[in-house]
Amino acid sequence: MKVQSMKMFEYEKKNDVIILYLDGDLNSCRIMNFEGTLKEIMDNHPIAIAVDCSKLYILDPTTVSQMAKYMKKAMNSNIELVFFNVNPEVRLTFELMQLDRFISLMSQEKFEQHYFNTAMVN
């Protein structure tokens, strides 16, 4: 069941993994809401936070650098960070900022296989 965060981002818990759904553009105006949602999610103590980027179209480099500090908090809490369904433009932003060294970027199928030992059925 998807939960609407008080901070305007939807997420759901599957086993010990939280799947966070991003949509539209994630810019400096929305990053504060992202921070609140991430804190809310981390309070659930998941083993991983998986960010579904299938509906995320724009991720500007300034926002990525702000996101990095929140990602670091999750990693310091031994929570894996996974971004899946990442479009080429968003992937390029992660790669240019060298965040792909610290987070996993993967397809939805690989994500499902890795965390749930299943492939998504469309």
Secondary structure by P-SEA (a helix, b strand, c coil): ccccccccbbbbbcccbbbbbbcccccccaaaaaaaaaaaaaaacccbbbbbccccccccaaaaaaaaaaaaaaaaacbbbbbccccaaaaaaaaaacccccbbbbcaaaaaaacccccccc
